[in-house]
Amino acid sequence: MQVELAQLQHLATRLVRGWTHLDREKGGIGLRGPGETQLETDRRLIGERVKQLRSRLQKLQRQRETQRRARSRSNTFSMSLVGYTNAGKSTLFNSLTKAGTYVADQLFATLDTTSRRIYLEGVGNVVISDTVGFVRDLPHQLVAAFRATLEETIHADLLLHVVDAASPTRMEQIEQVNQVLKEIGADQTPQLLVWNKIDLADLEPALERDEYGKIHRVFVSAQTGSGVDLLRSAITEYAKKDQELPSSDSSELMKNASEE
């Protein structure tokens, strides 16, 4: 539904060009040509379909909100995988959850949100969600169309920001992802950088901390499984700290973590 909505919104801006060649075929003075008539019909049909899709997506958003409230009441720690498209989010998701999510070497291989529970020693069950990949200069209309999917990111306790360690433009991709997160209001959520595809970048699995002792970055290969145990340990540490904090201090932690 989100994909169709985005396509229709894009198509609506290009309709005039499609029927311009018929505007000259008018039957007489004061009469409209077939191009104008077809344009009106297309606009009406697109408008009706867009209205239907938005209504159905709103229903899905309410369902997701109900699920999130249930997780909140049970104090279930939740996290979302975010990152530039083709960074390996779905492969990492499968490695952590054994979910068998569709994986492909192409743009937007993941188009909806898939959530699974995983068990962490000392923490219990946590929820992890796979999300649509981001790209440079993501159009505002596309962000709006995928709102139902991206809202899972907004409400997460932790973002696993997956980075293609083998990409020569990885730093620019990190900036682009952070820009989109800011646009959707998720820039205050704590982030853990996950440098994926270390097998292609000749890097070793590792866990890095900043000067405050906070885990900053984990190096993994979702494809081979190398370093995934370190990532699970890092997630466990974040989840334990989140459980220890009073709810009133939670928002302040998010703000401070984002600033760091």
N, C-alpha and C positions, 0 to 999 in steps of 0.2 A: 504493500500500500504506500509506503514511504517513497519507494522508487517511482511508482506510477505518478504520485503527486508531484514529485520533482520534475518528471518528464512532461507532465501536462502544463506545469507552470512555465517551463522552458518553451514548450510548443506554442503557448498562447501569445508569446512575444514575437513569434515568427509567422503567424497566420497571414498577415497582410501581404507579405512577399509571395506566399503560395498561390494567391488568387488574383494578383495584380494583372496577369496576362488576360483575364476575362473582363476587366473593367471596361475595355474599349468596345465590347460587343453589346452595346445598348440597343434596345429596340426602337427608341425614339426619344423625343424631347420629354424630359420629366420622368422617364422610366429608368429603373435601376438595372444595371447589368448583372449577369449571372455570378460574376465574381463577388459583388457586394452581397448578393443573396446567400451564397455559399459561405461567405465569411461570417455572416450573422448566425447561420445555422451551426457552424463549427464552434463559434464562441459560446453559443447557448449550450451545446452538448458538453463542451469542456467545462463550462461553469457549473453545470449540474453534477458532473462526475467529481470535480474538485470538492464541491460541497459535500457529497456522499463520503468521499475519502476522509475529509477533515472530521466529519461526524464520527466515523468508525475509529479513526486514530484517537480522538478524544476519549472514546469509550475504552480503548486499550490503555491510554494513559491513566485513566481512573483505576483500571484493574492493576496496573503496575504500582500505582500509589498505595493501593490496598495491601499489596504484597510487601511493599517497603515498610508500611506501618506495622505489619505483623512481625517483620524482622526486627524492627526497632523495639517493639514491646518485648521481644525475647532477647534483646541485647546481642543480636548476632552481628559480628563484625563483617563488614562488606567491603569489597574492593573491586575496581574496574580496571581492565587493561585498556590503555590508550596508547596512541602512537601514530606515526606517519604510516600511510598505507604500505602494505607489503613489508612491514618491519618484522613480521613473524609472530604477531599477537595470537592468532588462532593456533599456531603450532605450539606456542608456549602454553596456551589454555589447555590444549589436549595433553601436553606433557604433565601438567599439574593435576588435571581432573580425569584423564582417560575418557574424555567425552566423545571423541570421534567427530568433532566439528569439521565442517568442510574447509579444506585448505587448498589454495591455488596461488601460483606465482602470477598474480594479476591485480589490477586496481580494484578496490571494493569487493574482494572475495567474500567479505563478511558484510552483510547488509542489515541484519537485525541483531538484537541482543540475546545472547545465550548465557544463562546463569546456572551455576552448579555449586553444590556444597562440597567442601573438602574438609577433612579432619586434620587438625594440627595438634600435636602432642603438647599438653599443658594449656591449651586454649579451647579445644573442642571444635565444633563445626563452624566454619566461616563460609561466606558466599563470595564467589568470584564471577565476574561478568566479562564476556568478550564483547567489544563494541566495534562499530564501523571505523575504518581507518581515516585519518585526516590527510588533506593535501594542501598544497600552497594556495593561498588566496581562495579558500573555500567560500563559494558564493553564499550570501546571507539567505537567499531563498532555499538553498540546499540545507543549510543549518536548520532553518525553520521546518522543512519537510521531514528531517530526521530527528525532530525534537523528542519524539517518543523513545527513540533509541538513546539519544544523548543524555536524557534526563537521568538514566541509570548512573552516568558519570557524575552528575551534580550531587547526587545523594550518597555517594560512596564515602567510606571512612578513610580509604587510602587509594591512590591512583598508582598503578604499576605502569610507568611510562616506558614502553618498550622502544628501544633504539636499535637500528640496524648498524651494528658496530663496523661492518664491512663497507658501508656506504661512504664515499668521499664527501658527501654533503650532509653528514649526520648532524652537525651542529646547527646548520640552517633548518633542518627538519625538526629538531628539538624546539627551535624558536617558533616555527610555524604551528606546531602542536600547542605550545603554550599560548599562542595568540588565539587559537580557536577555543581553548579552555577558558580564556578570559571572556570571549564573546558569549559563551553559554553560561557564564557565572560559576565555573568550577575552578577558578584560579586560586581559591583559598583552601582547597583540599590538599592535604599532605601528599607529596609525591615521592616515589622511590624509583630512581632511574635503573632500568634493567637493560644493560648492553647485551643484546642478543647476537647470535651468529659469530661467536668468538672463534669457531672452527674455521671460518672463512677469513678472519682478520688476524690469524696467528696470535691470539691472545689466550691467556690462561684463566681458568675460573677463579674468581676472587670476590671478596667483599670489602668495600672501602668505607671508611668512616670519616666524617669531617672533624674539625678541630674541637667540636663539642662532644665527640664520641657517638654522634648520631649516624646511623647507617645512611650513606649517601648514594652508593652505587653498587650494583651487583653485576658481575660478568658471567654470562651463561651461554649455553648453546641449547636452544629448545629442540633442535633436530637430533643431537646426539645425547642429550640429557646431562651433559657436563655442566656442573655448577647449579643445577636445579635444586639440589639439597641445600645449598647456601641461600638460595632465594626463599625456600620454605622457612629456613631459620630466621631470615630477615623479616618475613611476614609475621612469623610467630612473635618476634620481639615487638613489632609495631602493635599487634593485636593485644598483647599483654599490657602494654603501656596504656592503650585505649581503655581497657577494662578497669585499670587501676584508677583512672581519672574520674572525678565526679562529673556528672553531665554538664554542670554549669561551667566547668573549665574546658570542655571539649572544643568549643568554638574558638577560644583563645589559643589553644594548642595549634589548631588549623592555621590561624593567622600567623603565628610565630614560625611555624614550620615552613609556610609558604615564603615568608620574608627571608629565611635563611637560605 
